[in-house]
Amino acid sequence: MPPRNRRELNEAARLTDQFQAAGYTKRDVARIINRDPSLVSQFYTRHKGAAFVPALRHALNAVQTAGITDTGELADIAAPHITRRTTRSGTTARVRTKAVLITPTGTGTGRVGVQAIASGSARLRPLIAEAARRGLRLAFTVRMPKTGYVHPSGSRIDSPGIRRGVIQRADHTEERSYGSATTGGFDAADFARRVDAAAGDVTAAVHQWLVTTGRIHEGAHISHLEIRTWRPR
């Protein structure tokens, strides 16, 4: 089928085009609206996406006017503006999305922002559980105010011990990565048990590990969390 004339695109597709012009991919747009990338492709091929237009507009406005670039933050901005469609009977339709995004090679990733953090980062739990089931390794990145960390950035007592694993933000927060394929990372099964012990609260499980290992202060607040998985060699 030949590509559609750009003037025939619906609003969701036009907004996605603007995201792509700003350097994002369709997969990034899918993360922002918390849906599968195949749905974003259907904005173009099947004229879907009307329910996501308000969310896309708010997220795009945050990119263009506030300079926000992090997909996790944009997802938090978009979330309140996503309206679930209803079935013919009037009930809320099920979201057709993959619960866990882990490739056959074991590579997977999931990131949550402020809003999801506050509710326990629930959408990361299936990722960790599936990684544990497959016997994978994992690493994670946390973002919080600099004052929340016990050790200064680049400290060899903390992980990664070198500054290239640390990202400092203009809002006085700092991202630090713990674990990598180089260092071997962590046993996903162990973290799955920690999450289960925290009643499914991924945020609490990670926070407790960081406090117990002397990396953050007990009163520190995580604002963003990313989990990455891979298959051990």
C-alpha positions in Angstrom: 0.0 0.0 0.0 1.5 3.4 -0.9 2.1 5.9 2.0 -0.8 8.2 2.8 -0.7 11.8 1.9 0.5 13.7 4.9 -2.6 15.9 4.7 -4.7 12.7 5.3 -3.0 12.0 8.7 -5.1 12.3 11.8 -4.2 14.5 14.7 -2.5 11.7 16.7 -0.2 10.9 13.7 0.5 14.6 13.1 1.5 15.1 16.8 3.7 11.9 16.5 5.4 13.5 13.5 6.2 16.5 15.6 7.7 14.3 18.3 9.8 12.6 15.6 10.9 16.0 14.3 12.1 16.8 17.9 14.2 13.6 17.9 11.9 11.0 19.4 11.0 7.7 17.9 7.6 6.0 17.6 8.7 3.7 20.4 9.4 6.8 22.6 5.9 8.1 21.8 4.5 4.7 22.8 6.4 4.9 26.2 5.0 8.4 26.7 1.4 7.2 26.4 2.2 3.8 28.0 1.1 1.7 25.1 2.6 -0.8 22.7 4.6 0.7 19.7 2.3 -1.2 17.3 -0.6 1.1 18.4 1.4 4.2 17.4 2.0 2.7 14.0 -1.8 2.4 13.7 -2.1 6.1 14.1 -0.8 6.2 10.5 -2.2 3.0 9.0 -5.7 2.7 10.6 -6.4 6.3 11.8 -6.3 5.3 15.5 -5.2 7.5 18.4 -8.0 10.0 18.9 -8.1 9.2 22.6 -4.5 10.0 23.0 -4.5 13.5 21.3 -4.9 15.5 24.6 -2.1 13.5 26.2 0.2 13.9 23.2 -0.5 17.7 23.1 0.3 18.2 26.7 3.5 16.1 26.4 4.6 17.9 23.2 3.9 21.3 24.8 6.2 20.2 27.7 9.0 19.4 25.2 8.5 22.6 23.2 8.0 25.2 26.0 9.5 23.7 29.1 12.4 21.8 27.5 11.5 18.5 29.2 13.1 15.6 27.3 12.9 12.6 29.6 10.3 10.1 28.4 9.5 9.1 32.0 8.6 12.7 32.9 6.6 13.2 29.7 4.7 10.0 30.5 3.8 11.5 33.9 2.6 14.6 32.2 0.6 12.6 29.6 -1.0 10.1 32.0 -3.8 12.3 33.5 -5.0 13.2 29.9 -5.4 9.7 28.6 -9.1 8.6 28.5 -9.8 4.9 28.3 -12.2 3.9 25.6 -15.4 2.0 26.4 -16.9 -1.1 24.9 -20.4 -1.3 23.4 -21.7 -2.4 26.8 -20.3 0.7 28.4 -17.5 -0.9 30.4 -14.0 0.3 30.3 -12.0 -1.4 27.6 -8.9 -3.5 28.3 -5.6 -2.0 27.4 -3.9 -4.2 24.8 -0.3 -3.8 25.7 2.6 -6.0 26.5 3.0 -6.5 30.2 6.6 -7.3 29.9 9.0 -6.0 27.3 12.0 -8.4 27.4 13.5 -9.6 24.1 14.3 -13.3 23.4 18.0 -12.4 24.2 17.0 -11.2 27.7 17.4 -7.5 27.0 14.6 -5.5 28.7 14.1 -2.0 30.1 11.5 -0.1 32.1 11.4 3.4 33.4 9.0 5.2 35.7 8.7 8.9 36.8 7.3 10.8 39.7 3.7 9.7 39.5 4.4 6.0 39.1 7.1 6.2 41.8 4.5 7.4 44.3 2.3 4.4 43.6 5.2 1.9 44.0 6.4 1.7 40.4 3.9 -1.1 39.8 4.5 -1.4 36.1 8.1 -2.5 36.8 7.1 -5.5 38.8 6.2 -7.7 35.9 9.6 -6.9 34.3 11.5 -7.9 37.4 9.3 -11.1 37.8 9.9 -12.2 34.2 13.6 -11.5 34.5 13.7 -13.7 37.6 11.8 -16.4 35.8 14.3 -16.4 33.0 17.3 -16.3 35.3 18.5 -12.9 34.0 20.7 -10.2 35.6 19.5 -6.7 36.2 20.8 -3.2 36.9 19.0 0.0 37.9 19.3 3.7 37.7 17.8 6.0 40.4 17.3 9.7 40.3 16.9 11.9 43.4 18.1 15.1 44.9 21.9 15.1 45.4 21.5 15.5 49.1 19.8 12.1 49.3 23.0 10.3 48.5 25.4 9.4 51.3 28.6 9.5 49.1 29.7 12.2 46.6 29.3 11.4 42.9 32.2 9.4 41.6 33.0 7.9 45.0 34.5 4.4 44.7 32.5 3.4 47.8 29.3 3.9 45.8 28.5 2.4 42.5 29.7 2.9 39.8 32.7 4.5 41.4 33.4 6.6 38.2 31.7 9.8 37.1 30.6 8.5 33.7 27.9 6.5 35.5 26.5 9.7 37.1 24.2 12.2 35.4 23.8 15.6 37.1 20.6 17.5 36.3 19.9 21.3 36.4 17.2 20.8 39.0 19.9 19.6 41.6 18.9 16.0 41.2 21.4 13.3 40.1 21.0 10.0 38.4 23.3 7.1 39.5 23.5 3.7 38.0 23.9 0.5 40.0 25.1 -2.6 38.3 26.1 -3.3 34.7 27.0 -6.1 32.3 30.6 -5.3 33.0 30.3 -5.7 36.8 27.8 -8.6 36.5 24.8 -6.7 37.8 22.4 -8.2 40.3 20.4 -11.5 40.4 16.9 -10.7 39.2 15.5 -13.5 41.4 17.0 -11.8 44.5 15.3 -8.5 43.6 12.1 -10.2 42.8 12.1 -11.6 46.3 12.8 -8.2 47.7 9.8 -6.8 45.8 7.6 -9.6 47.1 8.7 -8.8 50.6 7.8 -5.2 50.1 4.2 -6.3 49.1 4.9 -5.6 45.4 6.2 -2.1 45.9 9.3 -1.8 43.6 10.1 1.7 44.8 10.2 0.6 48.4 12.3 -2.5 47.6 15.0 -0.5 45.7 14.9 2.3 48.4 15.4 -0.3 51.2 18.4 -1.9 49.3 20.0 1.6 48.8 19.5 2.4 52.5 20.7 -1.0 53.8 23.9 -0.8 51.6 24.7 2.7 52.9 24.2 4.5 49.6 21.3 6.9 50.4 19.9 8.5 53.5 16.7 6.9 54.9 14.6 10.0 54.2 15.8 10.3 50.6 13.0 10.3 47.9 13.5 8.6 44.6 12.0 10.6 41.8 12.8 8.3 38.8 13.7 4.7 38.5 14.9 2.6 35.6 15.4 -1.2 35.5 17.5 -2.9 32.8 17.9 -6.7 32.2 20.2 -9.0 30.2 21.1 -12.6 30.0 24.4 -13.5 31.8 27.2 -14.9 29.7 
